[in-house]
Amino acid sequence: MLENAIDTGSLFSVYQPIVDTYRGAIIGNESLIRGPRDSAFELPAAIFSAADELGIRRGLECYCLRSAVGSYQKSEFNGLLFININPNFLSNDDVFRELAALQKNSSTPIVLELSEQHPVENILQLKKATNRLRNLGFRFAIDDLGAGHSSMMLWAEIRPEFIKIDRYFISEIHKNPYKREFVQHIVTLAKNLHATVIAEGIETIQELRQLQKIGIFAMQGFLIGRPALQPLNTELLEALLAEENHLDRYNSLHALVEDTTVVTSSRRISDILDYFQQNNRLVAIPVVDNEQITGIIRRGQFMELMSSNFGRALYASKPVSLVMQTNGLIIDINAPLEQASALLTEHEDTLDQHVLLIQKNGKYCGVIAVPSLLRRITEFRIQNARYANPLTLLPGNVPINQQIDLHITNQHAFFVLYFDLNNFKPYNDIYGYHQGDTVIQWFAQMLHEVFTEQNYFVGHVGGDDFIVIGDKNFNKQLLDVLKNKFLEEIQGFYRQEHLESNTILARARNGRFQNFPILDYSVGIVEVSPNSIFSHQEVSSLAADLKRKAKANPKGIAQCKTTSADTPTVRKAMN
């Protein structure tokens, strides 16, 4: 009966979307085989079970490959095509020829999903086969990570482009700290190995939000779209993601905040003892009165007090206010990661703190475990180092865009300063590239010294262009400090003859020689209002346009203040 279904082509492919919830874009679709409705072979489990009994599993796999690619190309699907396949069949010559022919005759980029539900019989043969297929243009994913015992070995040997986490670890992850910890480690490992993590089986908005907090944005599941014959309606995707008022970014504290046991200062001390005894993972308990943080009880000190002579008898019925500590580290949830790092650095007893107490607009909203924060700070610094400008070691374009995205997402007012050195090319031509690089490094250091004391972000776009980003209203007095410091120190980079004439003779872009002034800088200033709907591309473009206008201004400054009504493309770069 199954053989007849294969011969007549009554088995068909449906596709489940895989989306990027950060950008609201479709990454691709996973192909799934189906049989006629209400038949014995309607669902894949029955189809593959029957194929195993009949000994035609390999033929069925090839049929599924042809069906997946053929139907995908005939429809309006876009993006990568993910196809499940038994990894042991990849070493088979017939299957290899089938795949090679499909790739040759198809314009669809194909990702082969290797599930560890099928024990790998020969890892060396599989590695050889995947290398051959990768040379043909195929990409690979490990499916159902965590469902079996061989996934880490597969990951190390195959080096897949995608990692799909098993549904078990995704289900109710927002309620389970053990699952969150496991998934967080997978995300960290994947980032270091340059693999994209895809979360499977998303069924609730709470799961989606928690995964975004962890740093996973590639997702698949019934919440996003069920397997279907037609592509996902992008308007439905936009509507779903529109429910997300806050997509937490990698360098945001939001991603690390956890719920925990909370008590009031009037609570009995005996209750605190019960909490610690019942939960060995509980390291600290915030004390909160009327949503205000009033103290913290740390396990070590508390249990030591309770174990002292007559400790329990003396304190059991007393209020928590007698034993709570008031030296907890408190930070706002919208503070940047660097500020949290600075807060930890200021305290020598960082690890003894156990947790940071998090508030939003002055009201308690959760805790962050210090080890989790330290790990995220390390990851963030590694990421910044990876994208840092090699000359100045300041963060490059990727971290700059992430910073702008973070401020847009927080929906608070912020500003962007775009700096550019004036007449740098003629200086570089006369004094040489080495001296030019020295000037750029000096200017970068100066920007860092002036602005980072205010917790502003300083980045290097490239060449002699720099970006400064900060919260709320910009302290314009800092520009005076910078200008005075610049004019005083720039003279040390010129020969006396040029300082006396206040010019240098150099070849202009038209090929003719002319006198150019001593180096100075221009700055474009964008003040972005709260609740703006810009993209980082629009903000960067506006800042760059203002920088060009600043170069034509004798004062070297051009600025504008946006409103939440601005865009498209910020009202054509504010005219």
C-alpha positions in Angstrom: 0.0 0.0 0.0 2.8 2.4 0.8 4.7 1.4 -2.3 1.6 2.2 -4.3 1.4 5.6 -2.6 5.0 6.3 -3.6 4.4 5.1 -7.2 1.3 7.2 -7.7 2.8 10.3 -6.1 0.1 10.6 -3.5 2.6 11.4 -0.8 3.3 15.2 -0.8 5.4 17.8 0.9 4.2 20.5 3.3 6.5 23.3 4.6 6.8 24.8 8.1 8.4 28.3 8.2 11.6 29.2 10.1 11.7 32.9 10.9 14.1 35.5 12.2 12.1 37.2 15.0 14.7 39.9 15.3 14.2 41.3 11.8 10.8 39.8 11.1 12.1 37.9 8.1 11.6 34.4 6.8 14.8 32.3 6.9 13.4 29.4 5.1 11.0 26.4 5.4 11.4 22.8 6.6 9.9 20.2 4.3 7.7 17.5 5.9 6.1 14.5 4.1 2.3 13.9 4.3 -0.1 11.3 2.9 -3.8 11.5 1.9 -6.1 12.9 4.6 -7.8 10.2 6.7 -5.5 7.5 5.2 -3.2 5.1 7.1 -0.3 7.2 5.9 -1.5 10.7 6.7 1.3 11.4 9.2 5.1 10.8 8.7 5.5 8.4 11.7 3.2 5.9 10.0 4.9 6.4 6.6 8.4 5.8 7.9 7.4 2.9 10.1 5.8 1.2 7.2 8.9 1.9 5.0 11.1 0.3 7.7 9.0 -2.8 7.8 9.0 -3.1 4.0 12.7 -2.4 3.7 12.2 0.6 1.4 13.4 3.4 3.7 16.2 4.5 1.4 13.8 4.7 -1.6 11.3 6.7 0.6 14.1 9.1 1.6 14.9 9.8 -2.1 11.2 10.3 -2.9 11.0 12.8 0.0 14.0 14.7 -1.4 12.5 14.9 -4.9 9.1 15.9 -3.6 10.5 18.6 -1.2 12.6 20.3 -3.9 10.1 19.9 -6.7 7.2 21.3 -4.9 9.2 24.1 -3.3 10.4 25.4 -6.7 6.9 25.3 -8.2 5.4 27.4 -5.4 6.1 30.9 -4.1 8.2 29.8 -1.1 11.4 31.8 -0.4 14.5 31.2 1.6 16.4 28.1 2.5 14.9 24.7 2.1 15.5 22.4 5.2 15.1 18.7 4.5 15.4 15.9 7.0 17.5 12.9 6.0 18.9 9.8 7.8 22.6 10.7 8.1 23.6 7.0 7.3 22.2 7.3 3.8 24.5 10.2 2.8 27.4 7.7 2.3 25.3 5.7 -0.2 26.2 6.3 -3.8 22.6 6.3 -5.0 21.6 8.9 -2.5 24.6 11.0 -3.2 23.8 11.0 -7.0 20.2 11.9 -6.2 21.3 14.9 -4.1 23.9 16.0 -6.6 21.3 15.9 -9.4 18.8 17.9 -7.3 21.4 20.5 -6.5 22.5 20.8 -10.1 18.9 21.3 -11.4 17.7 23.5 -8.6 18.2 27.1 -7.7 17.0 26.5 -4.2 19.6 26.6 -1.4 19.3 23.3 0.5 20.0 22.6 4.2 20.2 18.9 5.1 19.0 18.2 8.6 20.8 15.3 10.3 18.8 14.0 13.2 20.4 12.1 16.1 17.3 10.0 16.3 19.2 7.9 13.8 22.4 6.5 15.4 25.4 7.3 13.2 26.9 4.0 12.0 30.2 5.4 10.7 31.1 8.9 11.6 34.2 9.0 9.4 32.2 8.0 6.3 29.5 10.6 7.2 32.2 13.3 7.6 33.6 12.4 4.2 30.1 12.5 2.6 29.2 15.8 4.1 32.4 17.4 2.9 31.6 16.2 -0.7 28.1 17.5 -0.5 29.2 20.8 1.0 31.5 21.3 -2.0 28.3 21.0 -4.1 26.7 23.8 -2.2 24.7 22.0 0.5 24.6 23.2 4.1 23.9 21.2 7.2 21.9 21.4 10.4 21.9 19.1 13.4 18.3 18.4 14.3 16.8 17.6 17.7 20.0 18.6 19.6 19.8 17.1 23.1 17.4 14.3 22.2 20.1 11.6 22.0 23.8 11.0 22.8 25.7 11.7 19.6 24.8 15.3 18.9 28.0 16.8 20.3 30.1 14.4 18.3 28.1 15.3 15.2 28.6 19.0 15.9 32.3 18.6 16.3 32.8 16.4 13.2 30.3 17.9 10.8 30.5 21.5 11.8 27.0 22.4 10.8 25.8 25.9 9.8 22.6 25.4 11.9 21.8 23.9 15.3 18.1 23.0 16.0 17.3 22.5 19.7 15.0 19.7 20.6 11.4 20.7 21.5 11.8 19.3 25.0 14.2 22.1 26.0 11.9 24.7 24.5 8.6 23.7 26.1 7.8 26.0 29.0 11.4 27.2 29.1 10.2 30.5 30.7 9.3 28.4 33.8 12.3 26.2 34.0 15.7 27.6 35.0 17.5 24.3 34.3 16.3 24.4 30.6 17.3 28.1 30.3 20.8 27.3 31.6 21.2 24.4 29.1 20.0 26.5 26.2 22.2 29.4 27.2 25.3 27.2 27.1 24.3 26.0 23.6 23.9 29.6 22.4 27.3 30.5 23.8 28.9 27.5 22.1 27.1 28.2 18.8 28.3 31.8 18.7 31.9 30.7 19.2 31.6 28.0 16.5 29.7 30.3 14.1 26.5 28.3 13.9 23.0 29.7 14.0 20.7 28.3 16.7 17.1 27.5 15.7 14.5 26.8 18.4 12.0 24.3 17.4 8.4 23.8 18.7 7.5 27.3 19.8 3.9 27.2 20.9 3.5 30.2 23.2 4.4 33.8 23.2 6.1 33.3 26.6 8.5 30.8 25.1 9.3 33.1 22.3 10.0 36.0 24.6 12.2 33.9 26.9 14.2 32.6 23.9 14.8 36.2 22.7 16.1 37.0 26.2 18.6 34.2 25.9 19.7 35.4 22.5 17.8 33.1 20.1 15.9 34.8 17.3 15.7 32.0 14.7 12.5 30.1 15.5 10.0 27.5 14.2 6.8 26.2 15.7 3.0 26.2 15.7 2.9 29.8 17.2 4.7 31.0 14.1 3.2 28.8 11.4 1.9 25.2 11.0 3.2 23.0 8.1 1.3 24.1 5.0 1.1 24.0 1.2 1.4 27.7 1.0 4.0 30.2 2.2 3.6 32.0 5.5 1.6 35.2 5.2 4.2 37.9 6.2 1.5 40.1 7.5 0.6 37.5 10.1 4.3 37.3 11.1 4.4 41.1 11.4 1.3 41.0 13.6 2.8 38.4 15.8 6.0 40.2 16.3 4.2 43.5 16.8 3.0 42.0 20.1 6.7 42.2 21.2 7.1 45.7 22.6 10.6 44.8 23.6 13.0 42.6 21.7 15.9 42.1 24.1 19.3 42.7 22.6 22.5 40.9 23.2 24.1 43.7 25.2 20.9 44.4 27.3 20.3 43.5 30.9 16.7 42.4 30.0 18.0 39.1 28.7 19.4 38.2 32.1 16.7 39.1 34.5 15.1 36.3 36.5 12.2 35.9 38.9 12.9 34.7 42.4 11.4 34.4 45.8 10.7 37.9 47.3 9.7 38.8 50.9 8.6 41.9 52.8 10.6 43.3 55.7 7.8 42.2 58.1 8.0 38.5 57.1 9.0 36.1 59.8 12.6 34.9 59.8 11.5 31.3 60.2 9.9 31.5 56.7 13.2 32.6 55.2 14.9 29.5 56.7 12.2 27.3 55.1 12.8 28.9 51.7 16.6 28.3 51.8 16.2 24.7 53.1 13.6 23.8 50.5 15.7 25.2 47.6 19.4 24.7 47.6 19.8 26.8 44.4 18.4 29.9 46.1 21.4 32.1 46.9 19.6 35.3 48.0 16.2 36.7 48.7 15.3 40.3 47.9 13.3 42.3 50.5 10.7 44.5 48.8 8.2 46.8 50.4 5.5 48.5 48.2 7.6 47.6 45.1 10.7 49.4 46.6 13.9 47.4 47.3 14.7 47.7 51.0 17.3 45.0 51.5 18.6 41.5 50.7 19.1 38.3 52.6 22.1 36.2 51.4 22.2 32.5 52.0 25.7 32.2 53.5 25.4 34.9 56.1 21.8 33.9 57.0 22.5 30.2 57.4 25.6 31.0 59.5 23.4 33.1 61.8 20.8 30.4 62.1 23.4 27.7 62.9 24.9 29.7 65.8 24.0 29.0 69.4 20.4 29.7 70.0 20.2 31.5 66.6 17.0 29.9 65.5 15.4 30.2 68.9 16.3 33.9 69.1 15.3 35.0 65.6 12.6 32.6 64.3 9.6 34.7 65.2 11.3 38.0 64.5 10.8 40.1 61.3 13.2 39.9 58.4 14.2 43.6 58.9 16.4 42.5 61.8 18.7 40.4 59.7 18.5 41.8 56.1 21.4 43.6 54.6 21.1 46.9 52.9 24.3 46.8 50.8 22.8 45.1 47.8 23.9 46.2 44.3 20.9 47.9 42.6 20.8 48.8 38.9 18.0 49.9 36.4 16.9 47.3 33.9 17.6 49.7 31.0 21.2 50.4 32.0 23.8 49.2 29.4 25.9 46.2 30.1 29.0 48.3 30.5 27.3 50.1 33.5 26.6 46.8 35.2 30.2 45.8 34.6 31.4 49.0 36.2 29.1 48.5 39.2 30.7 45.0 39.8 34.2 46.4 39.3 33.6 49.0 42.0 33.0 46.2 44.6 35.7 43.8 45.6 33.2 41.4 47.0 31.6 40.9 43.6 31.1 37.1 44.0 29.8 37.5 47.5 27.0 39.6 46.2 25.5 36.6 44.4 22.9 38.7 42.6 22.2 42.2 41.3 18.8 43.7 42.3 17.0 45.0 39.3 14.5 47.8 39.2 12.6 49.6 36.5 11.6 53.2 37.1 12.5 52.8 40.8 10.4 49.6 41.2 11.7 46.1 41.8 11.4 43.8 38.8 13.8 40.9 39.4 17.4 39.8 39.9 20.5 38.9 37.8 22.8 36.2 39.0 26.4 37.5 39.2 27.9 34.5 37.4 25.4 34.9 34.5 26.2 38.6 34.3 30.0 37.9 34.3 29.6 35.4 31.5 27.5 37.8 29.4 30.1 40.6 30.0 32.8 38.2 28.8 30.8 37.2 25.7 30.0 40.8 25.0 33.7 41.8 25.2 34.7 38.9 22.9 32.1 40.0 20.4 33.3 43.6 20.5 36.9 42.4 20.1 35.8 40.4 17.1 34.3 43.4 15.5 36.7 46.0 16.8 38.6 48.3 14.5 42.2 46.9 14.3 43.8 50.3 14.4 42.1 51.9 17.4 40.5 48.7 19.0 37.3 50.7 19.4 34.0 48.8 18.6 33.3 48.7 14.9 30.1 48.9 12.8 28.4 45.8 14.1 28.5 46.9 17.8 27.6 50.4 16.7 24.5 49.2 15.0 23.6 47.1 18.0 23.9 50.1 20.3 21.6 52.1 18.2 19.1 49.2 18.0 19.2 48.9 21.8 18.4 52.5 22.3 15.6 52.4 19.7 14.2 49.3 21.4 14.3 50.8 24.9 12.1 53.7 23.4 14.0 56.3 25.4 15.6 59.5 24.1 19.2 59.2 22.9 21.7 61.0 20.8 24.3 60.1 18.1 27.4 62.1 17.4 29.2 61.5 14.1 32.8 62.8 14.1 35.0 63.3 11.0 38.5 64.8 10.8 38.7 67.7 8.3 41.5 67.8 5.7 42.9 64.5 6.8 43.8 63.3 3.3 46.3 66.1 2.6 47.8 65.6 6.1 48.2 61.9 5.3 49.8 62.6 1.9 52.4 65.0 3.4 53.2 63.3 6.7 52.7 59.7 5.6 50.4 56.9 6.5 52.2 55.9 9.7 51.8 59.5 11.1 48.2 59.5 9.8 47.5 56.3 11.7 49.0 57.9 14.8 46.7 60.9 14.5 43.7 58.6 14.2 44.7 56.6 17.3 45.3 59.8 19.2 41.8 61.2 18.3 40.2 57.9 19.2 41.9 58.0 22.6 40.8 61.5 23.1 37.1 60.7 22.3 37.3 57.7 24.6 38.7 59.8 27.5 36.2 62.6 27.1 33.0 60.6 26.6 33.3 57.2 28.3 33.5 58.9 31.7 29.8 59.8 31.1 29.0 56.1 30.2 28.7 57.1 26.5 29.5 54.5 23.8 32.4 55.4 21.5 32.9 53.5 18.2 35.1 53.7 15.1 33.2 53.5 11.8 36.4 53.4 9.8 39.1 55.7 8.5 38.8 59.1 10.3 35.0 58.6 11.2 33.9 58.0 14.7 30.5 57.6 16.5 29.5 58.5 20.1 26.1 57.3 21.4 24.5 58.1 24.7 21.2 58.3 26.7 18.8 61.2 27.0 20.1 64.8 26.6 23.6 65.3 25.3 26.0 67.4 27.6 27.1 69.9 25.0 29.8 71.2 27.4 31.7 68.1 26.5 32.1 69.4 23.0 33.9 72.5 24.4 36.2 70.3 26.4 36.9 68.2 23.4 37.6 71.2 21.1 40.0 72.8 23.6 41.9 69.6 24.1 42.0 68.9 20.3 43.3 72.4 19.4 46.0 72.3 22.2 47.3 68.8 21.3 47.0 68.8 17.5 50.0 71.1 17.2 52.3 68.4 18.4 51.7 66.5 15.1 53.0 69.3 12.8 56.4 70.7 11.9 57.1 74.3 12.9 56.9 75.6 9.3 53.3 74.4 9.0 52.4 75.8 12.5 53.7 79.2 11.5 51.7 79.4 8.3 48.8 77.5 9.8 48.5 75.6 6.5 50.1 72.8 4.6 50.7 72.7 0.8 49.3 69.4 -0.6 47.7 68.0 -3.8 43.9 68.3 -3.9 41.6 65.7 -5.3 41.6 67.6 -8.6 45.4 67.0 -8.9 46.4 70.6 -8.2 48.4 71.8 -5.2 46.7 74.1 -2.7 47.0 75.2 0.9 45.0 73.3 3.4 44.2 74.4 7.0 45.5 72.6 10.1 43.5 69.5 11.1 40.2 70.0 12.8 37.0 68.0 13.0 33.3 68.3 12.2 30.4 66.7 14.1 26.9 65.8 13.1 24.5 65.6 16.1 21.2 63.6 16.0 19.0 63.8 19.0 16.4 61.0 18.8 13.1 61.5 20.7 11.5 58.7 22.8 9.2 56.1 21.1 10.9 56.6 17.7 10.3 54.0 15.0 13.6 54.4 13.1 16.0 51.6 12.1 19.7 51.9 12.9 20.2 52.4 9.2 18.0 55.5 9.2 19.7 57.0 12.3 23.2 56.3 10.9 22.3 57.8 7.5 20.9 60.9 9.1 24.0 61.3 11.3 26.2 60.9 8.2 24.2 63.5 6.3 24.5 66.0 9.2 28.3 65.3 9.4 28.6 66.4 5.7 26.6 69.5 6.4 28.8 70.2 9.4 31.9 70.2 7.2 30.4 73.1 5.3 29.6 75.0 8.5 32.3 77.4 9.8 31.6 76.1 13.3 31.9 72.5 12.2 28.6 71.5 13.8 25.2 70.5 12.3 22.4 69.0 14.4 18.8 68.1 14.4 16.2 66.8 16.8 13.8 64.1 15.5 10.3 63.4 16.6 8.4 60.1 16.9 6.5 61.1 13.7 9.7 61.3 11.6 10.5 58.8 8.9 10.4 57.6 6.1 14.1 57.9 6.0 13.7 60.6 8.7 11.9 63.0 6.5 14.5 62.8 3.7 17.4 63.4 6.1 15.5 66.3 7.8 15.6 68.1 4.4 
